[in-house]
Amino acid sequence: MHKCSNDNCPYRINALKQLNPAEHNLRQSKSSQFKLNYIYREYLFEAKDLAIPSPLKPTVDIRKIYNSPNVLGLILSFLVSFAMSARKTAYIMRTVFNINVSHQTVLNYAEAAAFHCHHFNMKFKGPIDNESSGDETYIKIAGKTHFVFLFTSAKKHTITSYHVADNRETLPATIAMNEAIRTATPNQKLTLITDANPSYTAGVMFLNEKRDKDHQITLKQVVGIQNLDEISTEFRSFKQIIERLNRTFKFHVRPSAGFKATNGAVALTTLIVTHYNFLRPHMTLDYKVPIELPELQAISTIQGRWAKILSMAA
């Protein structure tokens, strides 16, 4: 952090002019409450720090499991696409399909599939829109609050970035935004819409340092739940898109009732993104999926599509 110590700095003089009489009086006794000097934060993130972490490499090789790809597809269909718990998924497999799997087997299969689906998500994400909205929502891991950062394209409704972190500070926000813009074209004019979390402001400053002046990222922050400023009024609809995505995400993670380990949370988040981008029809897209792949269009069943995705990813 770099702080200007010059009392005659134009920035400081202008900040002093903005204070009202009550604030001037308060400053005499509580000067620490006022940040008047120019402050610049320098972030020394490296490229390796900004990569989206993959789920851990599994001990289970999905190409060598006892059950068939169709059974694995059924398990992922119930667990992820239909948002059922691992125990309920195992119960359905036993009592409906007469396939004897335990809830731990369901979890093992999910973590193994997520490792491959993460690379599939990254590879087939495709181009993004000029406007993307992002936000973070919370989950519980080992009883502690963690955060899932999500970004989505405004028109295509594609989840362009997902990241699980134990805080809402600058690094995880920057990781999420860096992935959200990864597949943008070189001359694309990008606008990110978020809430007023200052981590996004700092993250965009860092990312813009690496870009030329003609291709800077624009950040628009929607404040609160009421339109009390022009930016919030203009970009509220984009914020509502990401809030709707947060509710969809919560619907899929709620049956888990929290996670015992971070990898379980990362794995399920990864699978939810695969389902959302490649398998889930969207009403606003005329009931098409956000990312259409020719390899999946001829397959009528959702378990068949899951099996095909894993065969393409593994």
C-alpha positions as CSV (number, residue, x, y, z in Angstrom):
1,M,0.0,0.0,0.0
2,H,1.3,3.4,-1.0
3,K,0.0,6.5,0.9
4,C,0.7,10.1,-0.1
5,S,2.1,12.0,2.9
6,N,2.0,15.5,1.3
7,D,-0.4,17.7,3.2
8,N,-0.7,20.0,0.2
9,C,-1.6,17.2,-2.2
10,P,-4.5,18.3,-4.5
11,Y,-6.3,15.1,-3.8
12,R,-6.2,15.7,0.0
13,I,-7.2,19.4,-0.4
14,N,-10.2,18.5,-2.5
15,A,-11.2,15.8,0.0
16,L,-11.1,18.4,2.8
17,K,-13.3,20.7,0.8
18,Q,-16.0,18.0,0.6
19,L,-16.4,17.7,4.4
20,N,-19.3,19.5,6.0
21,P,-19.0,21.4,9.3
22,A,-20.1,18.5,11.4
23,E,-17.5,16.3,9.8
24,H,-14.8,19.0,10.3
25,N,-15.6,19.0,14.0
26,L,-15.6,15.2,14.2
27,R,-12.3,15.1,12.5
28,Q,-10.7,17.0,15.3
29,S,-11.4,14.2,17.8
30,K,-11.6,11.2,15.4
31,S,-9.3,11.8,12.5
32,S,-8.8,8.1,11.9
33,Q,-12.3,7.9,10.6
34,F,-11.5,10.0,7.5
35,K,-9.3,8.8,4.7
36,L,-8.2,12.1,3.1
37,N,-4.8,11.2,1.7
38,Y,-4.4,9.5,-1.7
39,I,-3.9,5.7,-1.2
40,Y,-2.8,3.3,-3.9
41,R,-2.7,-0.4,-3.4
42,E,-0.3,-2.4,-5.5
43,Y,-1.1,-6.0,-6.0
44,L,1.7,-8.4,-7.0
45,F,-0.4,-11.3,-8.3
46,E,1.3,-13.6,-10.7
47,A,-0.4,-15.6,-13.5
48,K,-0.3,-18.8,-11.5
49,D,-2.2,-17.1,-8.7
50,L,-5.1,-16.2,-11.0
51,A,-5.9,-19.7,-12.3
52,I,-9.3,-21.2,-11.3
53,P,-8.4,-24.1,-9.0
54,S,-9.5,-27.5,-10.4
55,P,-11.1,-30.2,-8.2
56,L,-8.4,-32.5,-6.8
57,K,-7.3,-35.4,-9.0
58,P,-9.5,-38.3,-8.0
59,T,-8.4,-41.7,-6.7
60,V,-11.3,-43.2,-8.7
61,D,-10.8,-43.6,-12.4
62,I,-14.2,-43.2,-14.0
63,R,-13.0,-45.1,-17.0
64,K,-12.5,-48.2,-14.9
65,I,-15.4,-48.1,-12.5
66,Y,-17.6,-51.2,-12.0
67,N,-20.8,-49.5,-13.2
68,S,-21.6,-48.6,-16.8
69,P,-21.4,-45.0,-18.2
70,N,-25.2,-45.0,-18.3
71,V,-25.3,-45.7,-14.5
72,L,-22.8,-42.9,-13.9
73,G,-24.9,-40.6,-16.0
74,L,-28.0,-41.5,-14.0
75,I,-26.2,-40.8,-10.7
76,L,-25.1,-37.3,-12.0
77,S,-28.6,-36.7,-13.3
78,F,-30.2,-37.2,-9.9
79,L,-27.4,-35.6,-7.8
80,V,-26.7,-32.5,-10.0
81,S,-29.4,-32.0,-12.6
82,F,-32.4,-32.8,-10.3
83,A,-30.6,-31.5,-7.1
84,M,-31.0,-34.5,-4.9
85,S,-28.7,-35.4,-2.0
86,A,-26.2,-38.2,-2.2
87,R,-28.2,-40.4,0.1
88,K,-31.5,-39.9,-1.8
89,T,-29.6,-40.5,-5.1
90,A,-28.3,-43.8,-3.8
91,Y,-31.7,-44.8,-2.5
92,I,-33.3,-44.1,-5.9
93,M,-30.6,-46.2,-7.6
94,R,-31.3,-49.1,-5.3
95,T,-35.1,-49.0,-5.1
96,V,-36.0,-47.8,-8.6
97,F,-33.2,-49.2,-10.8
98,N,-32.1,-52.1,-8.6
99,I,-28.5,-50.8,-8.7
100,N,-26.7,-51.2,-5.4
101,V,-24.6,-48.1,-4.7
102,S,-23.8,-46.4,-1.4
103,H,-24.1,-42.6,-0.9
104,Q,-20.3,-42.6,-0.5
105,T,-19.9,-44.2,-3.9
106,V,-22.2,-41.4,-5.3
107,L,-19.9,-38.8,-3.8
108,N,-16.8,-40.5,-5.1
109,Y,-18.2,-40.7,-8.6
110,A,-19.2,-37.0,-8.4
111,E,-15.7,-35.9,-7.4
112,A,-14.1,-38.0,-10.1
113,A,-16.5,-36.6,-12.7
114,A,-15.9,-33.1,-11.5
115,F,-12.2,-33.3,-12.2
116,H,-12.8,-34.0,-15.8
117,C,-15.8,-31.6,-16.1
118,H,-13.7,-28.7,-14.9
119,H,-11.4,-29.0,-17.9
120,F,-14.4,-29.6,-20.1
121,N,-16.0,-26.3,-18.9
122,M,-12.8,-24.4,-19.5
123,K,-12.3,-25.8,-23.0
124,F,-15.8,-25.3,-24.3
125,K,-16.8,-22.1,-22.6
126,G,-16.6,-20.2,-25.9
127,P,-16.9,-16.4,-26.5
128,I,-18.5,-14.1,-24.0
129,D,-20.8,-11.1,-24.3
130,N,-19.6,-7.5,-23.9
131,E,-21.5,-7.3,-20.6
132,S,-21.1,-9.8,-17.8
133,S,-22.5,-9.6,-14.3
134,G,-20.9,-11.2,-11.3
135,D,-21.6,-11.7,-7.6
136,E,-20.6,-13.9,-4.7
137,T,-22.9,-16.1,-2.6
138,Y,-22.1,-18.0,0.5
139,I,-21.9,-21.7,1.4
140,K,-20.8,-23.6,4.5
141,I,-17.7,-25.8,4.5
142,A,-16.9,-27.6,7.8
143,G,-19.3,-25.2,9.5
144,K,-17.5,-22.1,8.3
145,T,-18.7,-19.6,5.8
146,H,-17.1,-19.7,2.3
147,F,-17.9,-17.8,-0.8
148,V,-18.7,-18.9,-4.4
149,F,-17.9,-16.2,-7.0
150,L,-20.0,-16.5,-10.2
151,F,-20.0,-14.5,-13.4
152,T,-22.5,-14.9,-16.3
153,S,-22.8,-13.4,-19.8
154,A,-25.7,-11.1,-20.0
155,K,-27.2,-12.4,-23.3
156,K,-25.9,-15.9,-23.7
157,H,-26.6,-16.7,-20.0
158,T,-23.4,-18.7,-19.9
159,I,-21.6,-19.1,-16.5
160,T,-18.2,-17.7,-17.6
161,S,-16.5,-18.0,-14.2
162,Y,-16.8,-19.9,-10.9
163,H,-14.5,-19.8,-7.9
164,V,-14.8,-21.1,-4.3
165,A,-12.9,-19.1,-1.7
166,D,-12.8,-18.6,2.0
167,N,-13.0,-14.8,1.8
168,R,-14.4,-12.0,-0.4
169,E,-11.2,-10.1,-0.8
170,T,-9.3,-8.9,-3.8
171,L,-7.5,-12.1,-4.9
172,P,-10.6,-14.3,-5.3
173,A,-12.5,-11.5,-6.9
174,T,-9.7,-11.0,-9.4
175,I,-9.4,-14.7,-10.1
176,A,-13.2,-14.8,-10.9
177,M,-13.0,-11.7,-13.2
178,N,-9.9,-12.9,-14.9
179,E,-11.5,-16.1,-15.9
180,A,-14.7,-14.4,-16.9
181,I,-12.9,-12.4,-19.6
182,R,-10.4,-15.1,-20.6
183,T,-12.2,-15.9,-23.9
184,A,-13.0,-12.4,-24.9
185,T,-11.7,-11.2,-28.3
186,P,-8.7,-8.9,-28.4
187,N,-10.7,-5.8,-29.4
188,Q,-13.8,-6.5,-27.4
189,K,-15.1,-3.7,-25.1
190,L,-15.8,-5.4,-21.8
191,T,-18.1,-4.2,-19.0
192,L,-18.4,-6.0,-15.7
193,I,-21.4,-5.4,-13.5
194,T,-21.1,-6.2,-9.8
195,D,-22.3,-5.0,-6.4
196,A,-20.4,-2.4,-4.4
197,N,-17.8,-4.9,-3.0
198,P,-14.5,-2.9,-3.1
199,S,-12.7,-6.1,-4.1
200,Y,-14.1,-5.8,-7.6
201,T,-12.8,-2.2,-7.9
202,A,-9.3,-3.2,-6.8
203,G,-9.4,-6.3,-9.1
204,V,-10.4,-4.4,-12.2
205,M,-7.6,-1.9,-11.4
206,F,-5.1,-4.7,-11.4
207,L,-6.4,-6.3,-14.6
208,N,-6.4,-3.0,-16.4
209,E,-2.7,-2.5,-15.5
210,K,-2.0,-5.4,-17.8
211,R,-4.1,-4.1,-20.7
212,D,-3.5,-1.2,-23.1
213,K,-5.4,2.0,-22.7
214,D,-7.8,1.4,-25.6
215,H,-9.1,-1.9,-24.2
216,Q,-9.6,-1.2,-20.5
217,I,-12.3,-3.1,-18.6
218,T,-15.2,-0.9,-17.4
219,L,-16.7,-1.7,-14.0
220,K,-20.3,-0.7,-13.2
221,Q,-21.3,-1.3,-9.5
222,V,-25.0,-1.5,-8.6
223,V,-25.4,-0.3,-5.0
224,G,-28.1,-1.7,-2.6
225,I,-31.6,-2.7,-3.6
226,Q,-32.9,0.7,-4.6
227,N,-31.9,2.8,-7.6
228,L,-30.5,5.8,-5.9
229,D,-27.9,6.7,-8.6
230,E,-27.7,6.6,-12.3
231,I,-25.5,3.6,-12.6
232,S,-27.7,1.5,-10.4
233,T,-30.7,2.5,-12.4
234,E,-29.1,1.7,-15.8
235,F,-27.5,-1.6,-14.8
236,R,-30.0,-3.0,-12.3
237,S,-31.3,-5.5,-14.8
238,F,-27.8,-7.0,-15.2
239,K,-27.6,-7.4,-11.4
240,Q,-30.9,-9.2,-11.4
241,I,-29.5,-11.7,-13.8
242,I,-26.7,-12.7,-11.4
243,E,-29.1,-12.7,-8.4
244,R,-31.3,-15.2,-10.3
245,L,-28.3,-17.3,-11.0
246,N,-27.4,-17.2,-7.3
247,R,-30.9,-18.6,-6.4
248,T,-30.5,-21.4,-9.0
249,F,-27.1,-22.2,-7.5
250,K,-28.5,-22.3,-4.0
251,F,-31.3,-24.7,-5.2
252,H,-28.7,-27.2,-6.3
253,V,-26.4,-27.0,-3.3
254,R,-29.1,-26.9,-0.6
255,P,-29.6,-30.7,-0.5
256,S,-25.9,-31.1,0.5
257,A,-26.6,-29.3,3.8
258,G,-23.0,-27.9,3.8
259,F,-19.7,-29.6,2.9
260,K,-17.2,-31.4,5.0
261,A,-14.2,-30.4,2.8
262,T,-13.4,-27.7,0.2
263,N,-13.0,-30.2,-2.6
264,G,-16.5,-31.4,-2.2
265,A,-17.8,-27.8,-2.6
266,V,-15.5,-27.2,-5.6
267,A,-16.6,-30.5,-7.2
268,L,-20.3,-29.8,-6.9
269,T,-19.9,-26.2,-8.1
270,T,-18.1,-27.5,-11.1
271,L,-20.8,-30.1,-11.9
272,I,-23.5,-27.4,-11.5
273,V,-21.8,-25.2,-14.0
274,T,-21.5,-28.2,-16.5
275,H,-25.2,-28.8,-16.0
276,Y,-26.2,-25.1,-16.3
277,N,-24.1,-24.4,-19.5
278,F,-24.5,-27.6,-21.5
279,L,-27.6,-29.4,-20.2
280,R,-30.2,-27.0,-18.8
281,P,-32.6,-25.4,-21.2
282,H,-33.3,-21.7,-20.6
283,M,-36.7,-20.1,-21.2
284,T,-35.0,-16.8,-22.3
285,L,-33.1,-18.8,-24.9
286,D,-36.2,-20.4,-26.4
287,Y,-35.5,-23.4,-24.2
288,K,-32.1,-24.0,-25.7
289,V,-29.0,-24.6,-23.6
290,P,-26.5,-21.7,-23.3
291,I,-23.7,-23.6,-25.0
292,E,-24.9,-26.0,-27.8
293,L,-22.5,-28.8,-28.7
294,P,-23.3,-30.9,-31.8
295,E,-22.1,-34.0,-30.0
296,L,-25.0,-33.7,-27.5
297,Q,-27.8,-32.7,-29.7
298,A,-28.7,-36.1,-31.0
299,I,-28.8,-37.6,-27.4
300,S,-32.3,-37.5,-26.0
301,T,-31.7,-38.5,-22.4
302,I,-30.0,-36.4,-19.8
303,Q,-28.0,-39.4,-18.4
304,G,-26.8,-40.0,-22.0
305,R,-25.6,-36.5,-22.3
306,W,-23.7,-36.7,-19.0
307,A,-22.1,-39.9,-20.2
308,K,-21.1,-38.2,-23.5
309,I,-19.7,-35.2,-21.7
310,L,-17.5,-37.4,-19.6
311,S,-16.4,-39.4,-22.6
312,M,-15.3,-36.2,-24.3
313,A,-13.6,-34.9,-21.1
314,A,-11.9,-38.0,-19.8
